Amino acid sequence: MRGVIERLSDEGLGILKAGRKEILVPHTAPGDEVEILKTRRKKRKVIASEFKLIRPSNLRTEPLCPYFGLCGGCLLQHIPYEEQVRWKTEKLSRHLNQNVEVLPSPKIFGHRNRIDVVISTSGIGFRRYGTWWDAVDIATCPVFGETSSRVLKSLREFMEDFNLSRYDIRKNEGFLRYIVIREGKFTGELMVNLVTKEGKLPEEFPDYFPYATSVYWSVNKTESDVSYGDIERFWGQEFIREKLGDVVYLIHPNSFFQTNSYQAVNLVRKVSELVDGERVLDLYSGVGTFGVYLAKRGFKVEGVEINPFAVEMAKKNARLNNVEATFKVGRDRDIRNLSNYDTVIVDPPRAGLHPKLIQKILKDGPKTIVYVSCNPKTLARDVEKLAKDYRLEFALGLDMFPHTPHVEAITLLKRFEI
Ligand SMILES: C[S@@+](CC[C@H](N)C(=O)[O-])C[C@H]1O[C@@H](n2cnc3c(N)ncnc32)[C@H](O)[C@@H]1O
């Protein structure tokens, strides 16, 4: 069947209307005329797995990356950046039912501080779009920047010199599984983490990355396709550092950090502008990204986070920056009294706030809530649930993830005066 792409779905796929049905077509732009050759079903949606571009839309631009369209990493490089931001603005505004500005990313290439490169029998690169087993072989990743080429070249030399096998996910055979590259964009420090199956790694491994600040070897004994494992050894520094404004953060292979450092600076700055009063709860605090930044600005911060390792990292980050914030392991819904805080910051996973936490917020009634979200849908749902007692005073989108459909949002909720 043939037709013209009408608009993009929330997931960033082109929508082609076929009677009352919709076919989602990846890597297309509104106005593209396409011919669908093959489809597959995914969770009640019909997705084109093979199609021909008959007449390109004049909205299109030339993607910078040579692997665009094959690689599963970016979905929107063929759409000019201003148009990507306009689309994210429309999406966020629609979900929140008001006009919301989206702040563009300060950089749209070289902005990612982390890539997880799969080492597989089909290639060294990223998963091929629409597959879980295949990989697109890459020499560089423009979204990460120049250093990716250097690390991938060193890795290939190392593999060739020692004739090391690549992992075959379908057979659970082979040795090398992933190489994770992380870079402190404001410090220039580099971490390389090689993830393997159990086995023997040649001792010369770190010699291939003399320019890296920190080199790790992790082992993933399981069959799950994850890019982390138990730390076997490291060479050089145990952590690399990243800086957001005047705050320094430590990065470890097994800890999360906001992936776009250039925009993360704006994120922490904006959150700190919205915080009111003195006592702040940083809920879902992770490695203390917000908490430590706020403590440095004189706020009295307590952080709560479910992952003990992240809490350990947050404590280290507080010490490193000479601030007094406290961080504890805990669950969102178990916080004792939310009215002990002037402002509660929440930055939950994509699923949004737990219903019991929402009940607790409505019961305890902290005056100010700063809700940071990476999922407009669950954010809108939660804002609606809190609307009985809280007014949405301010909302801002931040594009942390250029060329992907994702958008980060910050909202300020104020309790109605009784
Ligand atoms: C989106 S991340 C926020 C990270 C942090 N704000 C940052 O910028 O680095 C969500 C965090 O919530 C934590 N988390 C998930 N479920 C939780 C729960 N039930 N209670 C507390 N923390 C939880 C995760 O471990 C993760 O660190």
The ligand as an SDF file (V2000), in Angstrom:
LIG
                    3D

 27 29  0  0  0  0  0  0  0  0999 V2000
   15.0750    9.0160   36.6890 C   0  0  0  0  0  0  0  0  0  0  0  0
   16.1780    8.3810   37.8800 S   0  0  0  0  0  0  0  0  0  0  0  0
   16.5750    9.8390   38.7560 C   0  0  0  0  0  0  0  0  0  0  0  0
   18.0180    9.9670   39.0680 C   0  0  0  0  0  0  0  0  0  0  0  0
   18.5240   11.2540   39.6710 C   0  0  0  0  0  0  0  0  0  0  0  0
   17.5360   12.2400   39.9960 N   0  0  0  0  0  0  0  0  0  0  0  0
   19.5720   11.8310   38.7530 C   0  0  0  0  0  0  0  0  0  0  0  0
   19.3350   12.8520   38.1130 O   0  0  0  0  0  0  0  0  0  0  0  0
   20.6560   11.2320   38.6880 O   0  0  0  0  0  0  0  0  0  0  0  0
   15.0880    7.5420   38.9640 C   0  0  0  0  0  0  0  0  0  0  0  0
   15.7190    6.9760   40.2210 C   0  0  0  0  0  0  0  0  0  0  0  0
   14.6790    6.4240   41.0290 O   0  0  0  0  0  0  0  0  0  0  0  0
   15.1810    5.2780   41.7060 C   0  0  0  0  0  0  0  0  0  0  0  0
   13.9960    4.4970   42.1300 N   0  0  0  0  0  0  0  0  0  0  0  0
   13.2620    3.6220   41.3800 C   0  0  0  0  0  0  0  0  0  0  0  0
   12.2290    3.1460   42.1030 N   0  0  0  0  0  0  0  0  0  0  0  0
   12.2940    3.7380   43.3240 C   0  0  0  0  0  0  0  0  0  0  0  0
   11.4820    3.6240   44.5100 C   0  0  0  0  0  0  0  0  0  0  0  0
   10.4200    2.8330   44.5430 N   0  0  0  0  0  0  0  0  0  0  0  0
   11.8080    4.3710   45.5870 N   0  0  0  0  0  0  0  0  0  0  0  0
   12.9110    5.1880   45.5450 C   0  0  0  0  0  0  0  0  0  0  0  0
   13.7260    5.3050   44.4560 N   0  0  0  0  0  0  0  0  0  0  0  0
   13.4210    4.5890   43.3620 C   0  0  0  0  0  0  0  0  0  0  0  0
   16.0700    4.6250   40.6740 C   0  0  0  0  0  0  0  0  0  0  0  0
   17.0170    3.7790   41.2850 O   0  0  0  0  0  0  0  0  0  0  0  0
   16.7060    5.8460   39.9880 C   0  0  0  0  0  0  0  0  0  0  0  0
   17.9280    6.1970   40.6010 O   0  0  0  0  0  0  0  0  0  0  0  0
  1  2  1  0
  2  3  1  0
  2 10  1  0
  3  4  1  0
  4  5  1  0
  5  6  1  0
  5  7  1  0
  7  8  2  0
  7  9  1  0
 10 11  1  0
 11 12  1  0
 11 26  1  0
 12 13  1  0
 13 14  1  0
 13 24  1  0
 14 15  1  0
 14 23  1  0
 15 16  2  0
 16 17  1  0
 17 18  1  0
 17 23  2  0
 18 19  1  0
 18 20  2  0
 20 21  1  0
 21 22  2  0
 22 23  1  0
 24 25  1  0
 24 26  1  0
 26 27  1  0
M  CHG  2   2   1   9  -1
M  END
$$$$
